[in-house]
């Protein structure tokens, strides 16, 4: 399950750039708009977790 620690998120948008079907910026913070269903979506979420500069995303 994808979750985001809002207090850690700086709203850089890297997760949205990698997985726009999963993440969206709302009020300057990342939000998971759906959970990954396909292997491709799961892979993109893993990439987003790894690239997040503040480690705000977990999956």
Biopython code that builds the backbone (N, CA, C, O; Angstrom):
import numpy as np
from Bio.PDB.StructureBuilder import StructureBuilder

atoms = [
    (1, "UNK", "N", (0.838, -1.182, 0.000)),
    (1, "UNK", "CA", (0.000, 0.000, 0.000)),
    (1, "UNK", "C", (0.888, 1.253, 0.000)),
    (1, "UNK", "O", (1.828, 1.353, 0.789)),
    (2, "UNK", "N", (0.589, 2.184, -0.872)),
    (2, "UNK", "CA", (1.343, 3.425, -0.980)),
    (2, "UNK", "C", (0.848, 4.401, 0.083)),
    (2, "UNK", "O", (-0.354, 4.625, 0.225)),
    (3, "UNK", "N", (1.790, 4.976, 0.824)),
    (3, "UNK", "CA", (1.431, 6.022, 1.775)),
    (3, "UNK", "C", (2.491, 7.116, 1.726)),
    (3, "UNK", "O", (3.642, 6.878, 1.357)),
    (4, "UNK", "N", (2.074, 8.316, 2.107)),
    (4, "UNK", "CA", (2.961, 9.474, 2.072)),
    (4, "UNK", "C", (2.899, 10.169, 3.422)),
    (4, "UNK", "O", (1.822, 10.483, 3.930)),
    (5, "UNK", "N", (4.065, 10.402, 3.988)),
    (5, "UNK", "CA", (4.155, 11.160, 5.238)),
    (5, "UNK", "C", (4.148, 12.641, 4.863)),
    (5, "UNK", "O", (5.162, 13.188, 4.429)),
    (6, "UNK", "N", (2.995, 13.277, 5.035)),
    (6, "UNK", "CA", (2.810, 14.664, 4.600)),
    (6, "UNK", "C", (3.802, 15.622, 5.257)),
    (6, "UNK", "O", (4.227, 16.593, 4.632)),
    (7, "UNK", "N", (4.176, 15.358, 6.515)),
    (7, "UNK", "CA", (5.103, 16.265, 7.194)),
    (7, "UNK", "C", (6.507, 16.198, 6.603)),
    (7, "UNK", "O", (7.288, 17.136, 6.766)),
    (8, "UNK", "N", (6.838, 15.111, 5.922)),
    (8, "UNK", "CA", (8.147, 14.978, 5.268)),
    (8, "UNK", "C", (8.137, 15.503, 3.833)),
    (8, "UNK", "O", (9.171, 15.936, 3.324)),
    (9, "UNK", "N", (6.989, 15.465, 3.189)),
    (9, "UNK", "CA", (6.883, 15.831, 1.775)),
    (9, "UNK", "C", (7.184, 17.318, 1.574)),
    (9, "UNK", "O", (6.644, 18.175, 2.275)),
    (10, "UNK", "N", (8.061, 17.609, 0.597)),
    (10, "UNK", "CA", (8.385, 18.994, 0.259)),
    (10, "UNK", "C", (7.739, 19.411, -1.067)),
    (10, "UNK", "O", (7.943, 20.534, -1.528)),
    (11, "UNK", "N", (6.971, 18.524, -1.674)),
    (11, "UNK", "CA", (6.254, 18.854, -2.897)),
    (11, "UNK", "C", (7.130, 19.027, -4.121)),
    (11, "UNK", "O", (6.807, 19.821, -5.005)),
    (12, "UNK", "N", (8.227, 18.300, -4.188)),
    (12, "UNK", "CA", (9.138, 18.450, -5.331)),
    (12, "UNK", "C", (8.543, 17.907, -6.631)),
    (12, "UNK", "O", (8.926, 18.344, -7.716)),
    (13, "UNK", "N", (7.612, 16.962, -6.528)),
    (13, "UNK", "CA", (6.935, 16.447, -7.719)),
    (13, "UNK", "C", (7.632, 15.314, -8.435)),
    (13, "UNK", "O", (7.183, 14.904, -9.505)),
    (14, "UNK", "N", (8.720, 14.789, -7.881)),
    (14, "UNK", "CA", (9.416, 13.694, -8.563)),
    (14, "UNK", "C", (8.515, 12.465, -8.685)),
    (14, "UNK", "O", (8.559, 11.766, -9.697)),
    (15, "UNK", "N", (7.714, 12.201, -7.683)),
    (15, "UNK", "CA", (6.818, 11.043, -7.740)),
    (15, "UNK", "C", (5.767, 11.210, -8.842)),
    (15, "UNK", "O", (5.418, 10.249, -9.528)),
    (16, "UNK", "N", (5.272, 12.432, -9.002)),
    (16, "UNK", "CA", (4.283, 12.712, -10.047)),
    (16, "UNK", "C", (4.913, 12.549, -11.425)),
    (16, "UNK", "O", (4.276, 12.038, -12.346)),
    (17, "UNK", "N", (6.159, 12.982, -11.565)),
    (17, "UNK", "CA", (6.859, 12.853, -12.847)),
    (17, "UNK", "C", (7.052, 11.388, -13.221)),
    (17, "UNK", "O", (6.968, 11.027, -14.395)),
    (18, "UNK", "N", (7.311, 10.549, -12.228)),
    (18, "UNK", "CA", (7.553, 9.126, -12.482)),
    (18, "UNK", "C", (6.262, 8.342, -12.653)),
    (18, "UNK", "O", (6.164, 7.484, -13.530)),
    (19, "UNK", "N", (5.268, 8.636, -11.815)),
    (19, "UNK", "CA", (4.026, 7.844, -11.819)),
    (19, "UNK", "C", (2.800, 8.756, -11.707)),
    (19, "UNK", "O", (2.150, 8.787, -10.663)),
    (20, "UNK", "N", (2.481, 9.493, -12.769)),
    (20, "UNK", "CA", (1.352, 10.436, -12.711)),
    (20, "UNK", "C", (-0.017, 9.778, -12.542)),
    (20, "UNK", "O", (-0.978, 10.441, -12.153)),
    (21, "UNK", "N", (-0.110, 8.486, -12.830)),
    (21, "UNK", "CA", (-1.374, 7.780, -12.623)),
    (21, "UNK", "C", (-1.588, 7.420, -11.151)),
    (21, "UNK", "O", (-2.701, 7.092, -10.740)),
    (22, "UNK", "N", (-0.517, 7.484, -10.367)),
    (22, "UNK", "CA", (-0.578, 7.102, -8.953)),
    (22, "UNK", "C", (-0.527, 8.321, -8.038)),
    (22, "UNK", "O", (-1.227, 8.374, -7.028)),
    (23, "UNK", "N", (0.303, 9.299, -8.394)),
    (23, "UNK", "CA", (0.536, 10.462, -7.529)),
    (23, "UNK", "C", (0.035, 11.750, -8.164)),
    (23, "UNK", "O", (0.004, 11.900, -9.386)),
    (24, "UNK", "N", (-0.359, 12.681, -7.285)),
    (24, "UNK", "CA", (-0.803, 13.998, -7.705)),
    (24, "UNK", "C", (-0.390, 14.977, -6.611)),
    (24, "UNK", "O", (-0.425, 14.641, -5.428)),
    (25, "UNK", "N", (-0.001, 16.185, -7.004)),
    (25, "UNK", "CA", (0.281, 17.214, -6.009)),
    (25, "UNK", "C", (-1.012, 17.934, -5.675)),
    (25, "UNK", "O", (-1.725, 18.401, -6.563)),
    (26, "UNK", "N", (-1.303, 18.015, -4.397)),
    (26, "UNK", "CA", (-2.484, 18.724, -3.910)),
    (26, "UNK", "C", (-2.051, 19.588, -2.735)),
    (26, "UNK", "O", (-1.482, 19.086, -1.765)),
    (27, "UNK", "N", (-2.320, 20.882, -2.822)),
    (27, "UNK", "CA", (-1.936, 21.822, -1.769)),
    (27, "UNK", "C", (-0.439, 21.757, -1.470)),
    (27, "UNK", "O", (-0.020, 21.882, -0.319)),
    (28, "UNK", "N", (0.360, 21.561, -2.522)),
    (28, "UNK", "CA", (1.800, 21.565, -2.377)),
    (28, "UNK", "C", (2.409, 20.296, -1.809)),
    (28, "UNK", "O", (3.602, 20.266, -1.506)),
    (29, "UNK", "N", (1.613, 19.252, -1.661)),
    (29, "UNK", "CA", (2.097, 17.982, -1.119)),
    (29, "UNK", "C", (1.654, 16.841, -2.036)),
    (29, "UNK", "O", (0.627, 16.930, -2.708)),
    (30, "UNK", "N", (2.441, 15.778, -2.050)),
    (30, "UNK", "CA", (2.088, 14.611, -2.860)),
    (30, "UNK", "C", (0.912, 13.879, -2.227)),
    (30, "UNK", "O", (0.756, 13.852, -1.006)),
    (31, "UNK", "N", (0.107, 13.299, -3.069)),
    (31, "UNK", "CA", (-1.027, 12.503, -2.624)),
    (31, "UNK", "C", (-1.120, 11.283, -3.534)),
    (31, "UNK", "O", (-0.981, 11.394, -4.752)),
    (32, "UNK", "N", (-1.357, 10.119, -2.934)),
    (32, "UNK", "CA", (-1.573, 8.903, -3.731)),
    (32, "UNK", "C", (-3.044, 8.879, -4.121)),
    (32, "UNK", "O", (-3.923, 8.765, -3.267)),
    (33, "UNK", "N", (-3.301, 8.986, -5.420)),
    (33, "UNK", "CA", (-4.683, 9.047, -5.877)),
    (33, "UNK", "C", (-5.261, 7.669, -6.166)),
    (33, "UNK", "O", (-6.472, 7.518, -6.330)),
    (34, "UNK", "N", (-4.397, 6.669, -6.228)),
    (34, "UNK", "CA", (-4.841, 5.275, -6.357)),
    (34, "UNK", "C", (-3.693, 4.362, -5.978)),
    (34, "UNK", "O", (-2.538, 4.787, -5.935)),
    (35, "UNK", "N", (-4.002, 3.144, -5.712)),
    (35, "UNK", "CA", (-2.984, 2.147, -5.392)),
    (35, "UNK", "C", (-2.551, 1.467, -6.693)),
    (35, "UNK", "O", (-3.367, 1.291, -7.598)),
    (36, "UNK", "N", (-1.287, 1.087, -6.794)),
    (36, "UNK", "CA", (-0.824, 0.423, -8.017)),
    (36, "UNK", "C", (-1.476, -0.945, -8.178)),
    (36, "UNK", "O", (-1.627, -1.699, -7.217)),
    (37, "UNK", "N", (-1.855, -1.242, -9.407)),
    (37, "UNK", "CA", (-2.526, -2.513, -9.692)),
    (37, "UNK", "C", (-1.686, -3.414, -10.592)),
    (37, "UNK", "O", (-1.625, -4.627, -10.392)),
    (38, "UNK", "N", (-1.052, -2.820, -11.566)),
    (38, "UNK", "CA", (-0.283, -3.622, -12.519)),
    (38, "UNK", "C", (1.182, -3.698, -12.076)),
    (38, "UNK", "O", (1.623, -2.927, -11.223)),
    (39, "UNK", "N", (1.913, -4.617, -12.654)),
    (39, "UNK", "CA", (3.342, -4.726, -12.365)),
    (39, "UNK", "C", (4.074, -3.445, -12.765)),
    (39, "UNK", "O", (4.991, -3.010, -12.069)),
    (40, "UNK", "N", (3.675, -2.849, -13.872)),
    (40, "UNK", "CA", (4.299, -1.607, -14.326)),
    (40, "UNK", "C", (4.065, -0.487, -13.315)),
    (40, "UNK", "O", (4.989, 0.259, -12.992)),
    (41, "UNK", "N", (2.838, -0.367, -12.816)),
    (41, "UNK", "CA", (2.540, 0.653, -11.809)),
    (41, "UNK", "C", (3.326, 0.403, -10.524)),
    (41, "UNK", "O", (3.826, 1.340, -9.902)),
    (42, "UNK", "N", (3.431, -0.855, -10.134)),
    (42, "UNK", "CA", (4.190, -1.196, -8.921)),
    (42, "UNK", "C", (5.662, -0.837, -9.089)),
    (42, "UNK", "O", (6.298, -0.355, -8.151)),
    (43, "UNK", "N", (6.199, -1.069, -10.275)),
    (43, "UNK", "CA", (7.592, -0.735, -10.555)),
    (43, "UNK", "C", (7.800, 0.778, -10.485)),
    (43, "UNK", "O", (8.803, 1.244, -9.945)),
    (44, "UNK", "N", (6.856, 1.541, -11.031)),
    (44, "UNK", "CA", (6.969, 3.001, -10.997)),
    (44, "UNK", "C", (6.866, 3.532, -9.568)),
    (44, "UNK", "O", (7.543, 4.500, -9.221)),
    (45, "UNK", "N", (6.034, 2.915, -8.739)),
    (45, "UNK", "CA", (5.945, 3.315, -7.340)),
    (45, "UNK", "C", (7.273, 3.042, -6.633)),
    (45, "UNK", "O", (7.733, 3.861, -5.837)),
    (46, "UNK", "N", (7.882, 1.908, -6.919)),
    (46, "UNK", "CA", (9.187, 1.597, -6.334)),
    (46, "UNK", "C", (10.218, 2.650, -6.740)),
    (46, "UNK", "O", (11.032, 3.075, -5.921)),
    (47, "UNK", "N", (10.180, 3.068, -8.006)),
    (47, "UNK", "CA", (11.086, 4.119, -8.466)),
    (47, "UNK", "C", (10.817, 5.426, -7.715)),
    (47, "UNK", "O", (11.754, 6.118, -7.318)),
    (48, "UNK", "N", (9.550, 5.760, -7.522)),
    (48, "UNK", "CA", (9.191, 6.984, -6.806)),
    (48, "UNK", "C", (9.667, 6.932, -5.359)),
    (48, "UNK", "O", (10.167, 7.926, -4.831)),
    (49, "UNK", "N", (9.514, 5.784, -4.721)),
    (49, "UNK", "CA", (9.995, 5.615, -3.342)),
    (49, "UNK", "C", (11.492, 5.858, -3.295)),
    (49, "UNK", "O", (11.983, 6.559, -2.410)),
    (50, "UNK", "N", (12.223, 5.281, -4.245)),
    (50, "UNK", "CA", (13.682, 5.388, -4.256)),
    (50, "UNK", "C", (14.191, 6.785, -4.580)),
    (50, "UNK", "O", (15.266, 7.168, -4.119)),
    (51, "UNK", "N", (13.439, 7.555, -5.367)),
    (51, "UNK", "CA", (13.912, 8.875, -5.786)),
    (51, "UNK", "C", (13.441, 9.997, -4.860)),
    (51, "UNK", "O", (13.974, 11.104, -4.929)),
    (52, "UNK", "N", (12.481, 9.749, -4.017)),
    (52, "UNK", "CA", (11.957, 10.796, -3.130)),
    (52, "UNK", "C", (13.087, 11.345, -2.249)),
    (52, "UNK", "O", (13.705, 10.588, -1.500)),
    (53, "UNK", "N", (13.360, 12.651, -2.331)),
    (53, "UNK", "CA", (14.503, 13.207, -1.602)),
    (53, "UNK", "C", (14.322, 13.248, -0.084)),
    (53, "UNK", "O", (15.302, 13.394, 0.647)),
    (54, "UNK", "N", (13.102, 13.124, 0.393)),
    (54, "UNK", "CA", (12.877, 13.188, 1.836)),
    (54, "UNK", "C", (12.382, 11.861, 2.415)),
    (54, "UNK", "O", (12.025, 11.792, 3.591)),
    (55, "UNK", "N", (12.361, 10.818, 1.599)),
    (55, "UNK", "CA", (11.868, 9.500, 2.034)),
    (55, "UNK", "C", (10.451, 9.574, 2.602)),
    (55, "UNK", "O", (10.129, 8.904, 3.583)),
    (56, "UNK", "N", (9.613, 10.394, 1.975)),
    (56, "UNK", "CA", (8.247, 10.569, 2.445)),
    (56, "UNK", "C", (7.298, 9.477, 1.959)),
    (56, "UNK", "O", (6.212, 9.308, 2.513)),
    (57, "UNK", "N", (7.701, 8.737, 0.931)),
    (57, "UNK", "CA", (6.824, 7.718, 0.331)),
    (57, "UNK", "C", (7.235, 6.334, 0.796)),
    (57, "UNK", "O", (8.419, 6.001, 0.842)),
    (58, "UNK", "N", (6.237, 5.536, 1.139)),
    (58, "UNK", "CA", (6.498, 4.128, 1.432)),
    (58, "UNK", "C", (5.478, 3.287, 0.689)),
    (58, "UNK", "O", (4.369, 3.731, 0.391)),
    (59, "UNK", "N", (5.883, 2.065, 0.400)),
    (59, "UNK", "CA", (4.990, 1.166, -0.332)),
    (59, "UNK", "C", (5.208, -0.259, 0.141)),
    (59, "UNK", "O", (4.553, -1.179, -0.349)),
]
sb = StructureBuilder()
sb.init_structure("model")
sb.init_model(0)
sb.init_chain("A")
sb.init_seg("    ")
for serial, (resi, resn, name, xyz) in enumerate(atoms, 1):
    if name == "N":
        sb.init_residue(resn, " ", resi, " ")
    sb.init_atom(name, np.array(xyz, "f"), 0.0, 1.0, " ", f" {name:<3s}", serial, name[0])
structure = sb.get_structure()
